[in-house]
Amino acid sequence: MNKRNFKYIKLLLFSVIAFAVYFTIEYSSLFKAILIQLQESNTSYAFGYYILFNIIKWFLLVFGILSLLVIVFTFFKKK
């Protein structure tokens, strides 16, 4: 296996991990309970944590989609 293929395999692995973490956060009852507690609390830090969780969630989704697109485009570019 040459260095170029290893780079794409590593990118695919990161993409799969990003999707797995995204779907874990999106559909986990634990994270939903934490977000509900943050919404109901009246502290100033709660809003920051709520925004942080959502930014991380959407970053993982965008990273997973973009890395899969890069892999697909390079695959079709070779052929």
N, C-alpha and C positions, 0 to 999 in steps of 0.2 A: 504494500500500500504506500503510495507516494504521499508527499507532504500536502499536496493540493486536495486529495481526497480526504485526508484526515481533517483538514480545515472544514470541509463541508459536513462531514460526519459530526464534528464537534458543534457546528452551528445547528444541525438538526437536533442534536441532543439538548442543547440549550433551548431550542424552540419547544420541544416536547415538555421539558421541565417547566418552562414559562406557562404553557397551556395548562399543565397539571396543577400548578400553584394557583393560577387564575380560577380554574373551575373549583378547586378546593375552597378558595376564599368566597367565591360567588355562591356556592350551594351548601356551605357548611353551616349547620345550625349554631355552632359555637360563635362564628364570626357574625352571624346575624344577631345573636343575642348581645354580643359586645356592641354592635352598632346601635341597637335599640337602647341599650343602657346609656350610650353616649348621647343619643338624641334626647333622652329624658332628663339627663343631668343638666344642671344650670351653671356649670363651671365654664370658665373661659378656655380651658385646655381641651374640653370635650369636642368643641367644634374643630379645633386643629387636628385632633386625632381622627375625627370622622373624615375630614378632607384628605388627610394623609393615607388612610386606608383606601379611599376611592381612587386617589391618584396612583397608588401602587398597583391596584387592581387593573386599572385601564392601561398603565404602562406595560404590565405583563401581557395583556391582550395584544396591544399594538406591537410589542417586540416579537411575540410569537407569530403574528400574521406577517410582519415584514420579513422575518428570517425565513419563513416558508416560501414567500414570494421570491426571495433572492435565490433560494435553492432551486425552485421551479424554473426561473429564468435562466440560470446557469445550466440546468439540465437540458433545456430546449436549445440553448445557444450552442452546446456541443454537438447536437444532432443536426 
